[in-house]
Amino acid sequence: MKKGLLASMITVMLLSGSFVPSIQAAESVTNTYRVTYKMPTINTLEEVELFYSLLKDSLQVKNPSEAALVEKNRMSIYEIVGDLYATDSIRSFMIDEMYQSRKGYLLELYNHIEVLEPVYPAGYDPVAIKQQIAQLAASGQWEQYSEFRKKRGQIELDSRIKALVQAGFVMPEELNSQSISKQFAADTLYRIYKNVRPYKGSVAPKDSQSEAVRWAIEVGLPGFQVDAKGYIFPDQQLYYQSMFDYIYLFLPSKINGTGREYFQFEVNQDRLLEAVKNRSSDLLYVNNKPLSSLPDYVLLLDRPEVKKAGAQLSADLGPKLIGMIEQVRREVLKPRVWDWRNDVIRHSSFTKLVQEYRKTKSQKALMQVYQAVKERYNLFDRQDSPQVMKSVLDNIK
């Protein structure tokens, strides 16, 4: 960056879409750049995985599960792996290996549920074995220490998976495989959530008749996007971390005495500011181009204009986040538009509105159809615009 930069100044951009105020700095009389940001829409909050981690980093839970119960039952993948390898120097390949195994997925599922009691084998005392391991370490009996840690890791892992089986979320025969396919993940999640978010029957991928897989597509779970030809590939491996974040945020995930409820959140503005800062290369734009697309974007991250734009984004976003999360939750409960002809054009709910538009071709009639369809269906971002609706109405009979 050249010396002698002019003082930075805040300007207001009057741009289409959701671009909002920019921070503008002049490098010279003829060369300027603008740092801008876009506010997420309901669709992007629901569909873009970047925002799931941002939300989790920015929100505090107002109705957490009982802390003592979670503390007693929860065991992280790092703790399990450390025991299985009898080491406190955990290497990345160890974690990757566990994450990519079916047992690793099931441990994450168990921790997501939070309050199931492990099903320990008869005679196993986790407190006693912890004390034994500490004594063996203190006395330098490393061979026995290693043996006890490995034994504990396997028992703790298996006991949490047995709890999922006992609850009916996992079938015993499903433990015979190690793959984490979309089909397997959908099956386990559908057993847990089908009562609080029933399948509406609104999707039909070409390569799966499974109600669980179709439910996962309908709900919008990350990893369950159908390709342009209508295929989901249910046997494909699933990378599942974003899926658990999505469920935590947008589905009733907390177990209570009678069933399930949503976690209730409040925004921690300081944490939101930090979360935006950590993702500024993906959230900010320089001269309408993503900051991350610029060759020297790392150098720009410390520019005061970039920091100021990030601060403005977090300040603008903070008051809106809870309302947006609640709106996404309402949208997730709706069915999808899968076939425009059957779901809209020939659907009895829209007959009069479609006829009115085709008679008048007016903007008012178009917007009436669009709003009615949005009220009934959870539209994917690619579907959600008056322009798309106009094309449907004009071209599909």
DRENVEXFI-454872 format. One record per residue (C-alpha): residue number from 1; chain; z, x, y; residue in one letter. Coordinates in steps of 0.05 Angstrom, whole numbers, plus 5000, padded with zeros to 4 digits. Layout:
# DRENVEXFI-454872
    nr   kette      w      u      v   rest
   NUM       A      Z      X      Y      a
...
This chain:
# DRENVEXFI-454872
    nr   kette      w      u      v   rest
     1       A   5000   5000   5000      m
     2       A   4981   5029   5068      k
     3       A   5033   5046   5121      k
     4       A   5038   5006   5184      g
     5       A   5036   4937   5152      l
     6       A   5043   4881   5201      l
     7       A   5106   4839   5196      a
     8       A   5101   4787   5141      s
     9       A   5097   4714   5160      m
    10       A   5104   4648   5125      i
    11       A   5044   4602   5131      t
    12       A   5029   4534   5102      v
    13       A   4968   4527   5059      m
    14       A   4932   4461   5060      l
    15       A   4900   4467   4992      l
    16       A   4881   4418   4938      s
    17       A   4922   4410   4876      g
    18       A   4994   4433   4875      s
    19       A   4989   4497   4914      f
    20       A   5047   4501   4963      v
    21       A   5069   4547   5020      p
    22       A   5044   4618   5017      s
    23       A   5071   4684   5042      i
    24       A   5017   4720   5079      q
    25       A   5015   4794   5098      a
    26       A   4962   4834   5133      a
    27       A   4943   4903   5108      e
    28       A   4893   4912   5164      s
    29       A   4856   4868   5212      v
    30       A   4803   4852   5161      t
    31       A   4840   4855   5094      n
    32       A   4894   4803   5081      t
    33       A   4926   4774   5020      y
    34       A   4966   4711   5008      r
    35       A   5021   4701   4957      v
    36       A   5025   4629   4934      t
    37       A   5053   4588   4878      y
    38       A   5039   4522   4843      k
    39       A   5093   4472   4827      m
    40       A   5091   4453   4754      p
    41       A   5069   4382   4738      t
    42       A   5100   4338   4684      i
    43       A   5042   4358   4639      n
    44       A   5050   4433   4650      t
    45       A   5126   4428   4640      l
    46       A   5112   4393   4574      e
    47       A   5054   4435   4549      e
    48       A   5061   4506   4577      v
    49       A   5109   4549   4535      e
    50       A   5126   4593   4594      l
    51       A   5167   4537   4624      f
    52       A   5210   4525   4562      y
    53       A   5242   4594   4567      s
    54       A   5247   4588   4643      l
    55       A   5284   4522   4635      l
    56       A   5331   4548   4582      k
    57       A   5348   4608   4626      d
    58       A   5360   4563   4687      s
    59       A   5400   4504   4660      l
    60       A   5473   4494   4642      q
    61       A   5492   4442   4590      v
    62       A   5539   4388   4615      k
    63       A   5554   4359   4547      n
    64       A   5556   4418   4498      p
    65       A   5575   4411   4426      s
    66       A   5647   4427   4410      e
    67       A   5654   4501   4425      a
    68       A   5704   4518   4370      a
    69       A   5660   4484   4318      l
    70       A   5597   4519   4341      v
    71       A   5633   4586   4344      e
    72       A   5659   4577   4273      k
    73       A   5593   4556   4242      n
    74       A   5539   4591   4282      r
    75       A   5515   4659   4258      m
    76       A   5458   4692   4294      s
    77       A   5399   4723   4260      i
    78       A   5423   4791   4286      y
    79       A   5490   4783   4252      e
    80       A   5458   4763   4186      i
    81       A   5407   4820   4188      v
    82       A   5461   4870   4206      g
    83       A   5500   4849   4144      d
    84       A   5439   4846   4098      l
    85       A   5422   4918   4116      y
    86       A   5496   4939   4124      a
    87       A   5481   4969   4192      t
    88       A   5499   4960   4265      d
    89       A   5436   4997   4285      s
    90       A   5388   4940   4276      i
    91       A   5314   4959   4279      r
    92       A   5260   4912   4304      s
    93       A   5224   4910   4238      f
    94       A   5287   4881   4205      m
    95       A   5289   4824   4255      i
    96       A   5214   4812   4250      d
    97       A   5219   4809   4175      e
    98       A   5273   4757   4179      m
    99       A   5238   4716   4233      y
   100       A   5175   4714   4190      q
   101       A   5212   4690   4128      s
   102       A   5227   4618   4109      r
   103       A   5301   4634   4106      k
   104       A   5297   4661   4177      g
   105       A   5266   4596   4200      y
   106       A   5320   4556   4164      l
   107       A   5375   4597   4196      l
   108       A   5345   4583   4265      e
   109       A   5340   4510   4246      l
   110       A   5413   4509   4225      y
   111       A   5435   4542   4290      n
   112       A   5393   4493   4329      h
   113       A   5431   4435   4296      i
   114       A   5495   4472   4312      e
   115       A   5551   4433   4278      v
   116       A   5537   4430   4203      l
   117       A   5591   4464   4161      e
   118       A   5566   4520   4115      p
   119       A   5569   4503   4041      v
   120       A   5606   4564   4015      y
   121       A   5612   4580   3940      p
   122       A   5679   4565   3908      a
   123       A   5731   4618   3925      g
   124       A   5694   4649   3983      y
   125       A   5738   4661   4044      d
   126       A   5699   4687   4105      p
   127       A   5763   4709   4141      v
   128       A   5788   4748   4081      a
   129       A   5722   4784   4070      i
   130       A   5719   4802   4144      k
   131       A   5787   4835   4137      q
   132       A   5765   4872   4074      q
   133       A   5703   4899   4108      i
   134       A   5745   4924   4167      a
   135       A   5794   4958   4120      q
   136       A   5738   4992   4081      l
   137       A   5708   5018   4145      a
   138       A   5775   5044   4170      a
   139       A   5787   5081   4104      s
   140       A   5717   5109   4101      g
   141       A   5698   5076   4036      q
   142       A   5625   5069   4057      w
   143       A   5594   5051   3991      e
   144       A   5640   4991   3982      q
   145       A   5635   4975   4056      y
   146       A   5559   4971   4049      s
   147       A   5564   4929   3986      e
   148       A   5613   4879   4018      f
   149       A   5571   4872   4081      r
   150       A   5507   4858   4042      k
   151       A   5545   4808   3999      k
   152       A   5572   4773   4060      r
   153       A   5504   4770   4094      g
   154       A   5472   4738   4034      q
   155       A   5528   4687   4024      i
   156       A   5531   4668   4097      e
   157       A   5455   4658   4100      l
   158       A   5451   4619   4035      d
   159       A   5511   4576   4053      s
   160       A   5478   4553   4117      r
   161       A   5413   4537   4081      i
   162       A   5452   4498   4029      k
   163       A   5482   4457   4086      a
   164       A   5411   4437   4107      l
   165       A   5395   4418   4035      v
   166       A   5459   4378   4029      q
   167       A   5443   4341   4094      a
   168       A   5374   4322   4066      g
   169       A   5335   4362   4118      f
   170       A   5307   4411   4067      v
   171       A   5287   4397   3995      m
   172       A   5312   4445   3941      p
   173       A   5242   4459   3916      e
   174       A   5221   4481   3986      e
   175       A   5265   4543   3978      l
   176       A   5216   4570   3926      n
   177       A   5166   4593   3980      s
   178       A   5173   4643   4037      q
   179       A   5116   4618   4082      s
   180       A   5131   4582   4147      i
   181       A   5071   4536   4149      s
   182       A   5061   4481   4199      k
   183       A   5068   4432   4142      q
   184       A   5136   4459   4122      f
   185       A   5163   4460   4193      a
   186       A   5138   4390   4207      a
   187       A   5170   4364   4143      d
   188       A   5238   4392   4160      t
   189       A   5237   4369   4232      l
   190       A   5210   4300   4216      y
   191       A   5269   4287   4169      r
   192       A   5316   4304   4226      i
   193       A   5283   4268   4284      y
   194       A   5243   4210   4256      k
   195       A   5298   4160   4270      n
   196       A   5307   4180   4343      v
   197       A   5233   4191   4356      r
   198       A   5194   4149   4305      p
   199       A   5120   4163   4290      y
   200       A   5075   4116   4329      k
   201       A   5013   4127   4287      g
   202       A   4970   4149   4345      s
   203       A   4939   4214   4320      v
   204       A   4891   4229   4263      a
   205       A   4872   4302   4251      p
   206       A   4815   4311   4203      k
   207       A   4851   4357   4154      d
   208       A   4920   4325   4146      s
   209       A   4944   4257   4123      q
   210       A   5016   4280   4127      s
   211       A   5058   4233   4170      e
   212       A   5104   4291   4188      a
   213       A   5046   4334   4213      v
   214       A   5016   4276   4251      r
   215       A   5085   4262   4281      w
   216       A   5090   4334   4304      a
   217       A   5022   4330   4339      i
   218       A   5040   4263   4370      e
   219       A   5106   4290   4397      v
   220       A   5070   4351   4425      g
   221       A   5109   4405   4389      l
   222       A   5084   4476   4406      p
   223       A   5041   4503   4351      g
   224       A   5013   4435   4333      f
   225       A   4954   4432   4379      q
   226       A   4891   4405   4346      v
   227       A   4827   4445   4358      d
   228       A   4765   4419   4391      a
   229       A   4737   4394   4324      k
   230       A   4800   4356   4307      g
   231       A   4832   4404   4257      y
   232       A   4906   4424   4255      i
   233       A   4904   4473   4195      f
   234       A   4972   4451   4166      p
   235       A   4977   4511   4119      d
   236       A   4972   4560   4177      q
   237       A   5033   4602   4193      q
   238       A   5075   4575   4251      l
   239       A   5110   4617   4304      y
   240       A   5168   4572   4317      y
   241       A   5214   4597   4373      q
   242       A   5180   4558   4429      s
   243       A   5183   4496   4384      m
   244       A   5259   4499   4380      f
   245       A   5263   4508   4456      d
   246       A   5218   4447   4465      y
   247       A   5261   4405   4419      i
   248       A   5325   4428   4452      y
   249       A   5298   4407   4520      l
   250       A   5259   4344   4506      f
   251       A   5285   4310   4442      l
   252       A   5354   4282   4427      p
   253       A   5381   4345   4395      s
   254       A   5457   4339   4401      k
   255       A   5493   4309   4342      i
   256       A   5548   4260   4362      n
   257       A   5592   4213   4322      g
   258       A   5539   4160   4314      t
   259       A   5473   4198   4314      g
   260       A   5436   4240   4365      r
   261       A   5434   4244   4440      e
   262       A   5400   4286   4493      y
   263       A   5433   4348   4520      f
   264       A   5448   4336   4593      q
   265       A   5433   4392   4641      f
   266       A   5447   4416   4711      e
   267       A   5408   4470   4748      v
   268       A   5442   4536   4762      n
   269       A   5403   4557   4824      q
   270       A   5421   4631   4818      d
   271       A   5397   4632   4746      r
   272       A   5334   4595   4765      l
   273       A   5320   4646   4819      l
   274       A   5329   4702   4768      e
   275       A   5285   4665   4717      a
   276       A   5229   4657   4768      v
   277       A   5235   4729   4788      k
   278       A   5229   4752   4716      n
   279       A   5166   4711   4708      r
   280       A   5136   4720   4777      s
   281       A   5074   4755   4750      s
   282       A   5057   4690   4713      d
   283       A   5080   4641   4766      l
   284       A   5053   4670   4830      l
   285       A   4982   4677   4857      y
   286       A   4950   4728   4904      v
   287       A   4891   4700   4941      n
   288       A   4888   4643   4890      n
   289       A   4886   4692   4830      k
   290       A   4943   4698   4781      p
   291       A   4987   4757   4801      l
   292       A   4986   4781   4728      s
   293       A   4910   4786   4730      s
   294       A   4911   4841   4784      l
   295       A   4906   4913   4760      p
   296       A   4964   4935   4804      d
   297       A   5008   4873   4797      y
   298       A   5069   4914   4775      v
   299       A   5068   4950   4842      l
   300       A   5065   4884   4879      l
   301       A   5127   4855   4845      l
   302       A   5173   4892   4893      d
   303       A   5135   4871   4955      r
   304       A   5179   4828   5001      p
   305       A   5123   4776   5006      e
   306       A   5124   4768   4930      v
   307       A   5200   4763   4928      k
   308       A   5199   4713   4984      k
   309       A   5148   4669   4949      a
   310       A   5189   4671   4885      g
   311       A   5251   4650   4924      a
   312       A   5213   4593   4956      q
   313       A   5188   4570   4888      l
   314       A   5258   4568   4858      s
   315       A   5285   4533   4919      a
   316       A   5230   4480   4915      d
   317       A   5235   4472   4840      l
   318       A   5310   4468   4833      g
   319       A   5322   4398   4861      p
   320       A   5264   4369   4821      k
   321       A   5277   4399   4752      l
   322       A   5326   4348   4723      i
   323       A   5282   4290   4743      g
   324       A   5221   4324   4714      m
   325       A   5257   4338   4648      i
   326       A   5277   4265   4643      e
   327       A   5205   4244   4656      q
   328       A   5179   4290   4601      v
   329       A   5230   4259   4554      r
   330       A   5203   4190   4570      r
   331       A   5131   4214   4560      e
   332       A   5147   4245   4493      v
   333       A   5169   4177   4467      l
   334       A   5099   4148   4478      k
   335       A   5039   4148   4431      p
   336       A   4976   4188   4447      r
   337       A   4905   4171   4463      v
   338       A   4865   4196   4404      w
   339       A   4802   4155   4407      d
   340       A   4783   4130   4476      w
   341       A   4740   4073   4448      r
   342       A   4794   4043   4404      n
   343       A   4856   4063   4444      d
   344       A   4830   4043   4513      v
   345       A   4761   4012   4519      i
   346       A   4770   3961   4463      r
   347       A   4845   3955   4466      h
   348       A   4868   3885   4485      s
   349       A   4919   3912   4535      s
   350       A   4864   3940   4579      f
   351       A   4807   3889   4570      t
   352       A   4813   3856   4638      k
   353       A   4823   3921   4675      l
   354       A   4763   3953   4642      v
   355       A   4720   3893   4658      q
   356       A   4743   3893   4731      e
   357       A   4725   3967   4739      y
   358       A   4657   3958   4707      r
   359       A   4643   3898   4752      k
   360       A   4665   3930   4818      t
   361       A   4662   4006   4805      k
   362       A   4716   4010   4858      s
   363       A   4767   4065   4866      q
   364       A   4822   4013   4865      k
   365       A   4800   3985   4798      a
   366       A   4793   4056   4769      l
   367       A   4864   4073   4790      m
   368       A   4890   4009   4760      q
   369       A   4861   4027   4692      v
   370       A   4885   4099   4698      y
   371       A   4957   4078   4716      q
   372       A   4959   4026   4660      a
   373       A   4936   4078   4609      v
   374       A   4987   4129   4634      k
   375       A   5041   4076   4628      e
   376       A   5025   4064   4555      r
   377       A   5005   4133   4531      y
   378       A   5029   4205   4538      n
   379       A   4965   4237   4561      l
   380       A   4950   4310   4547      f
   381       A   4937   4350   4610      d
   382       A   4863   4354   4592      r
   383       A   4861   4277   4591      q
   384       A   4904   4263   4651      d
   385       A   4862   4251   4713      s
   386       A   4824   4194   4746      p
   387       A   4760   4235   4738      q
   388       A   4768   4236   4662      v
   389       A   4783   4162   4662      m
   390       A   4721   4148   4703      k
   391       A   4679   4187   4654      s
   392       A   4708   4148   4596      v
   393       A   4697   4081   4630      l
   394       A   4626   4099   4650      d
   395       A   4603   4128   4584      n
   396       A   4641   4097   4526      i
   397       A   4623   4026   4507      k
